[in-house]
């Protein structure tokens, strides 16, 4: 994948991190974590354009600790992005 230094991805990243973390804060309050991950994934797939995932997936690949100069990704959101990568991407696009 391209590096986060790519201007378009870097510019899009901060607001996407903020948004996905806000969504994660809601879903992580559900009592069953596995079900919560699935429900958040279903929400994201229903309401987000596939292109919105790319900067976040690049970020997660390059910053597995979940933090860099553009912001931080909650562990819950990171888990949902991993689930998205495993279940929603075509094998050649991972």
OpenMM code with the backbone's topology and positions (N, CA, C; nanometers):
from openmm import Vec3, app, unit

residues = "UNK UNK UNK UNK UNK UNK UNK UNK UNK UNK UNK UNK UNK UNK UNK UNK UNK UNK UNK UNK UNK UNK UNK UNK UNK UNK UNK UNK UNK UNK UNK UNK UNK UNK UNK UNK UNK UNK UNK UNK UNK UNK UNK UNK UNK UNK UNK UNK UNK UNK UNK UNK UNK UNK UNK UNK UNK UNK UNK UNK UNK UNK UNK UNK UNK UNK UNK UNK UNK UNK UNK UNK UNK UNK UNK UNK UNK UNK UNK UNK UNK UNK UNK UNK UNK UNK UNK UNK UNK UNK UNK UNK UNK UNK".split()
positions = [
    Vec3(0.0843, -0.1191, 0.0000),
    Vec3(0.0000, 0.0000, 0.0000),
    Vec3(0.0879, 0.1241, 0.0000),
    Vec3(0.0281, 0.2360, -0.0380),
    Vec3(0.1016, 0.3620, -0.0383),
    Vec3(0.1330, 0.4037, 0.1040),
    Vec3(0.2304, 0.4923, 0.1172),
    Vec3(0.2639, 0.5394, 0.2514),
    Vec3(0.1688, 0.6490, 0.2941),
    Vec3(0.1594, 0.6716, 0.4227),
    Vec3(0.0727, 0.7766, 0.4753),
    Vec3(0.1215, 0.9151, 0.4377),
    Vec3(0.2429, 0.9246, 0.3870),
    Vec3(0.2937, 1.0546, 0.3461),
    Vec3(0.2210, 1.1049, 0.2224),
    Vec3(0.1521, 1.0152, 0.1533),
    Vec3(0.0727, 1.0563, 0.0383),
    Vec3(-0.0281, 1.1598, 0.0865),
    Vec3(-0.0264, 1.2778, 0.0281),
    Vec3(-0.1017, 1.3926, 0.0791),
    Vec3(-0.2509, 1.3643, 0.0952),
    Vec3(-0.3116, 1.3028, -0.0054),
    Vec3(-0.4562, 1.2786, -0.0008),
    Vec3(-0.4945, 1.1902, 0.1179),
    Vec3(-0.4219, 1.0822, 0.1371),
    Vec3(-0.4517, 0.9918, 0.2485),
    Vec3(-0.4268, 1.0591, 0.3825),
    Vec3(-0.3166, 1.1330, 0.3908),
    Vec3(-0.2831, 1.1993, 0.5170),
    Vec3(-0.3867, 1.3040, 0.5532),
    Vec3(-0.4361, 1.3786, 0.4552),
    Vec3(-0.5360, 1.4816, 0.4819),
    Vec3(-0.6678, 1.4198, 0.5261),
    Vec3(-0.7024, 1.3076, 0.4695),
    Vec3(-0.8284, 1.2411, 0.5032),
    Vec3(-0.8205, 1.1666, 0.6355),
    Vec3(-0.7021, 1.1349, 0.6794),
    Vec3(-0.6864, 1.0462, 0.7939),
    Vec3(-0.7370, 1.1033, 0.9262),
    Vec3(-0.7004, 1.2243, 0.9603),
    Vec3(-0.7383, 1.2803, 1.0915),
    Vec3(-0.8898, 1.2793, 1.1137),
    Vec3(-0.9701, 1.3296, 1.0177),
    Vec3(-1.1154, 1.3245, 1.0418),
    Vec3(-1.1710, 1.1820, 1.0432),
    Vec3(-1.1119, 1.0927, 0.9654),
    Vec3(-1.1575, 0.9535, 0.9677),
    Vec3(-1.1263, 0.8871, 1.1011),
    Vec3(-1.0080, 0.9157, 1.1551),
    Vec3(-0.9734, 0.8620, 1.2872),
    Vec3(-1.0718, 0.9113, 1.3927),
    Vec3(-1.1020, 1.0393, 1.3880),
    Vec3(-1.1958, 1.0963, 1.4855),
    Vec3(-1.3327, 1.0287, 1.4734),
    Vec3(-1.3796, 1.0144, 1.3503),
    Vec3(-1.5124, 0.9572, 1.3273),
    Vec3(-1.5192, 0.8105, 1.3672),
    Vec3(-1.4215, 0.7315, 1.3253),
    Vec3(-1.4271, 0.5882, 1.3573),
    Vec3(-1.4128, 0.5655, 1.5075),
    Vec3(-1.3350, 0.6492, 1.5740),
    Vec3(-1.3230, 0.6372, 1.7200),
    Vec3(-1.4536, 0.6740, 1.7902),
    Vec3(-1.5251, 0.7740, 1.7380),
    Vec3(-1.6551, 0.8101, 1.7961),
    Vec3(-1.7540, 0.6952, 1.7805),
    Vec3(-1.7552, 0.6356, 1.6629),
    Vec3(-1.8448, 0.5221, 1.6386),
    Vec3(-1.8062, 0.4054, 1.7301),
    Vec3(-1.6772, 0.3812, 1.7434),
    Vec3(-1.6292, 0.2716, 1.8291),
    Vec3(-1.6699, 0.2930, 1.9743),
    Vec3(-1.6655, 0.4173, 2.0214),
    Vec3(-1.7047, 0.4449, 2.1606),
    Vec3(-1.8486, 0.4012, 2.1869),
    Vec3(-1.9350, 0.4176, 2.0883),
    Vec3(-2.0730, 0.3726, 2.1051),
    Vec3(-2.0790, 0.2194, 2.1089),
    Vec3(-2.0220, 0.1549, 2.0084),
    Vec3(-2.0356, 0.0095, 1.9969),
    Vec3(-1.9621, -0.0665, 2.1063),
    Vec3(-1.8536, -0.0112, 2.1587),
    Vec3(-1.7805, -0.0850, 2.2617),
    Vec3(-1.8542, -0.0884, 2.3950),
    Vec3(-1.9643, -0.0154, 2.4074),
    Vec3(-2.0457, -0.0228, 2.5292),
    Vec3(-2.1393, -0.1438, 2.5283),
    Vec3(-2.1527, -0.2097, 2.4140),
    Vec3(-2.2383, -0.3281, 2.4070),
    Vec3(-2.1755, -0.4406, 2.4894),
    Vec3(-2.2580, -0.5247, 2.5512),
    Vec3(-2.2054, -0.6243, 2.6451),
    Vec3(-2.1224, -0.7364, 2.5822),
    Vec3(-2.1500, -0.7738, 2.4587),
    Vec3(-2.0786, -0.8837, 2.3938),
    Vec3(-1.9799, -0.8254, 2.2924),
    Vec3(-1.8491, -0.8281, 2.3216),
    Vec3(-1.7507, -0.7650, 2.2329),
    Vec3(-1.7523, -0.8189, 2.0895),
    Vec3(-1.7643, -0.9499, 2.0728),
    Vec3(-1.7653, -1.0073, 1.9375),
    Vec3(-1.8853, -0.9553, 1.8584),
    Vec3(-2.0002, -0.9532, 1.9230),
    Vec3(-2.1212, -0.9015, 1.8590),
    Vec3(-2.1073, -0.7517, 1.8316),
    Vec3(-2.0456, -0.6801, 1.9228),
    Vec3(-2.0250, -0.5360, 1.9053),
    Vec3(-1.9360, -0.5081, 1.7844),
    Vec3(-1.8293, -0.5869, 1.7678),
    Vec3(-1.7424, -0.5711, 1.6505),
    Vec3(-1.8219, -0.5939, 1.5227),
    Vec3(-1.9032, -0.6989, 1.5219),
    Vec3(-1.9835, -0.7309, 1.4036),
    Vec3(-2.0834, -0.6195, 1.3720),
    Vec3(-2.1474, -0.5665, 1.4748),
    Vec3(-2.2464, -0.4601, 1.4538),
    Vec3(-2.1805, -0.3325, 1.4030),
    Vec3(-2.0637, -0.2995, 1.4568),
    Vec3(-1.9947, -0.1803, 1.4082),
    Vec3(-1.9508, -0.2004, 1.2638),
    Vec3(-1.9010, -0.3175, 1.2322),
    Vec3(-1.8608, -0.3455, 1.0945),
    Vec3(-1.9803, -0.3318, 1.0006),
    Vec3(-2.0929, -0.3865, 1.0397),
    Vec3(-2.2144, -0.3771, 0.9580),
    Vec3(-2.2528, -0.2306, 0.9373),
    Vec3(-2.2424, -0.1504, 1.0421),
    Vec3(-2.2723, -0.0072, 1.0334),
    Vec3(-2.1782, 0.0616, 0.9338),
    Vec3(-2.0488, 0.0365, 0.9470),
    Vec3(-1.9514, 0.1015, 0.8587),
    Vec3(-1.9730, 0.0626, 0.7132),
    Vec3(-1.9950, -0.0647, 0.6877),
    Vec3(-2.0158, -0.1111, 0.5506),
    Vec3(-2.1425, -0.0493, 0.4916),
    Vec3(-2.2439, -0.0310, 0.5742),
    Vec3(-2.3700, 0.0263, 0.5266),
    Vec3(-2.3599, 0.1755, 0.4968),
    Vec3(-2.2803, 0.2484, 0.5741),
    Vec3(-2.2825, 0.3941, 0.5641),
    Vec3(-2.1541, 0.4579, 0.5113),
    Vec3(-2.0470, 0.3841, 0.5012),
    Vec3(-1.9206, 0.4404, 0.4526),
    Vec3(-1.8934, 0.3942, 0.3103),
    Vec3(-1.8333, 0.4824, 0.2326),
    Vec3(-1.7844, 0.4461, 0.1004),
    Vec3(-1.6614, 0.3571, 0.1195),
    Vec3(-1.6422, 0.2595, 0.0330),
    Vec3(-1.5225, 0.1748, 0.0456),
    Vec3(-1.3919, 0.2548, 0.0470),
    Vec3(-1.3889, 0.3661, -0.0240),
    Vec3(-1.2667, 0.4483, -0.0287),
    Vec3(-1.2317, 0.5090, 0.1070),
    Vec3(-1.3268, 0.5177, 0.1973),
    Vec3(-1.3006, 0.5743, 0.3298),
    Vec3(-1.2159, 0.4796, 0.4150),
    Vec3(-1.2193, 0.3526, 0.3817),
    Vec3(-1.1433, 0.2546, 0.4590),
    Vec3(-0.9945, 0.2566, 0.4253),
    Vec3(-0.9603, 0.2924, 0.3017),
    Vec3(-0.8217, 0.2817, 0.2567),
    Vec3(-0.7224, 0.3571, 0.3441),
    Vec3(-0.7436, 0.4864, 0.3748),
    Vec3(-0.6460, 0.5546, 0.4612),
    Vec3(-0.6340, 0.4897, 0.5990),
    Vec3(-0.7446, 0.4384, 0.6511),
    Vec3(-0.7415, 0.3746, 0.7832),
    Vec3(-0.6692, 0.2402, 0.7794),
    Vec3(-0.6891, 0.1649, 0.6728),
    Vec3(-0.6191, 0.0372, 0.6597),
    Vec3(-0.4694, 0.0588, 0.6402),
    Vec3(-0.4333, 0.1616, 0.5627),
    Vec3(-0.2916, 0.1958, 0.5451),
    Vec3(-0.2310, 0.2363, 0.6794),
    Vec3(-0.3049, 0.3177, 0.7519),
    Vec3(-0.2603, 0.3633, 0.8840),
    Vec3(-0.2356, 0.2443, 0.9762),
    Vec3(-0.3315, 0.1535, 0.9813),
    Vec3(-0.3209, 0.0373, 1.0695),
    Vec3(-0.2037, -0.0523, 1.0291),
    Vec3(-0.1816, -0.0642, 0.8992),
    Vec3(-0.0698, -0.1460, 0.8509),
    Vec3(0.0642, -0.0834, 0.8895),
    Vec3(0.0736, 0.0482, 0.8785),
    Vec3(0.2000, 0.1176, 0.9041),
    Vec3(0.2202, 0.1535, 1.0512),
    Vec3(0.1121, 0.1609, 1.1267),
    Vec3(0.1194, 0.1991, 1.2684),
    Vec3(0.0417, 0.0983, 1.3523),
    Vec3(0.0900, -0.0243, 1.3623),
    Vec3(0.0141, -0.1260, 1.4353),
    Vec3(-0.0101, -0.0907, 1.5815),
    Vec3(0.0698, 0.0008, 1.6359),
    Vec3(0.0481, 0.0449, 1.7737),
    Vec3(-0.0709, 0.1401, 1.7836),
    Vec3(-0.1218, 0.1873, 1.6672),
    Vec3(-0.2428, 0.2681, 1.6649),
    Vec3(-0.2248, 0.4160, 1.6902),
    Vec3(-0.1046, 0.4671, 1.6699),
    Vec3(-0.0853, 0.6104, 1.6936),
    Vec3(0.0296, 0.6628, 1.6080),
    Vec3(0.0088, 0.7828, 1.5510),
    Vec3(0.1154, 0.8559, 1.4830),
    Vec3(0.0811, 1.0038, 1.4861),
    Vec3(0.1487, 1.0838, 1.4057),
    Vec3(0.1275, 1.2285, 1.4108),
    Vec3(-0.0124, 1.2715, 1.3665),
    Vec3(-0.0866, 1.1856, 1.2985),
    Vec3(-0.2202, 1.2216, 1.2526),
    Vec3(-0.3283, 1.1911, 1.3558),
    Vec3(-0.2943, 1.1147, 1.4584),
    Vec3(-0.3914, 1.0831, 1.5618),
    Vec3(-0.3794, 0.9392, 1.6072),
    Vec3(-0.4746, 0.8988, 1.6903),
    Vec3(-0.4733, 0.7643, 1.7477),
    Vec3(-0.5991, 0.6888, 1.7066),
    Vec3(-0.5854, 0.5596, 1.6963),
    Vec3(-0.6955, 0.4705, 1.6642),
    Vec3(-0.7232, 0.3855, 1.7875),
    Vec3(-0.8485, 0.3826, 1.8311),
    Vec3(-0.8806, 0.3029, 1.9497),
    Vec3(-0.8598, 0.1545, 1.9200),
    Vec3(-0.8243, 0.0764, 2.0205),
    Vec3(-0.8078, -0.0680, 2.0000),
    Vec3(-0.9354, -0.1340, 1.9463),
    Vec3(-1.0510, -0.0872, 1.9905),
    Vec3(-1.1779, -0.1433, 1.9427),
    Vec3(-1.1940, -0.1165, 1.7933),
    Vec3(-1.1686, 0.0077, 1.7509),
    Vec3(-1.1788, 0.0434, 1.6092),
    Vec3(-1.0766, -0.0345, 1.5269),
    Vec3(-0.9570, -0.0524, 1.5807),
    Vec3(-0.8540, -0.1289, 1.5102),
    Vec3(-0.9005, -0.2723, 1.4868),
    Vec3(-0.9645, -0.3304, 1.5860),
    Vec3(-1.0143, -0.4671, 1.5721),
    Vec3(-1.1211, -0.4748, 1.4630),
    Vec3(-1.2067, -0.3753, 1.4558),
    Vec3(-1.3111, -0.3736, 1.3530),
    Vec3(-1.2488, -0.3572, 1.2144),
    Vec3(-1.1463, -0.2746, 1.2025),
    Vec3(-1.0782, -0.2592, 1.0736),
    Vec3(-1.0108, -0.3896, 1.0310),
    Vec3(-0.9546, -0.4617, 1.1252),
    Vec3(-0.8950, -0.5918, 1.0936),
    Vec3(-1.0031, -0.6884, 1.0459),
    Vec3(-1.1174, -0.6851, 1.1115),
    Vec3(-1.2301, -0.7689, 1.0717),
    Vec3(-1.2768, -0.7320, 0.9309),
    Vec3(-1.2830, -0.6023, 0.9019),
    Vec3(-1.3192, -0.5552, 0.7677),
    Vec3(-1.2204, -0.6108, 0.6653),
    Vec3(-1.0937, -0.5994, 0.6946),
    Vec3(-0.9899, -0.6467, 0.6032),
    Vec3(-1.0026, -0.7967, 0.5781),
    Vec3(-1.0346, -0.8718, 0.6810),
    Vec3(-1.0449, -1.0175, 0.6700),
    Vec3(-1.1720, -1.0629, 0.5997),
    Vec3(-1.2800, -0.9871, 0.6138),
    Vec3(-1.4090, -1.0365, 0.5651),
    Vec3(-1.4665, -0.9610, 0.4460),
    Vec3(-1.4246, -0.8381, 0.4240),
    Vec3(-1.4900, -0.7563, 0.3222),
    Vec3(-1.4037, -0.7255, 0.2005),
    Vec3(-1.2738, -0.7434, 0.2117),
    Vec3(-1.1864, -0.7132, 0.0990),
    Vec3(-1.1655, -0.8366, 0.0130),
    Vec3(-1.1552, -0.8127, -0.1170),
    Vec3(-1.1201, -0.9216, -0.2070),
    Vec3(-0.9773, -0.9636, -0.1743),
    Vec3(-0.9447, -1.0917, -0.1895),
    Vec3(-0.8112, -1.1385, -0.1516),
    Vec3(-0.6962, -1.0575, -0.2116),
    Vec3(-0.7071, -1.0102, -0.3325),
    Vec3(-0.5996, -0.9347, -0.3962),
    Vec3(-0.5858, -0.7924, -0.3475),
    Vec3(-0.6818, -0.7423, -0.2689),
    Vec3(-0.6802, -0.6029, -0.2242),
    Vec3(-0.6340, -0.5868, -0.0807),
    Vec3(-0.5942, -0.6938, -0.0155),
    Vec3(-0.5487, -0.6862, 0.1240),
    Vec3(-0.4084, -0.6337, 0.1306),
] * unit.nanometer
topology = app.Topology()
chain = topology.addChain("A")
for resn in residues:
    res = topology.addResidue(resn, chain)
    for name in ("N", "CA", "C"):
        topology.addAtom(name, app.Element.getBySymbol(name[0]), res)
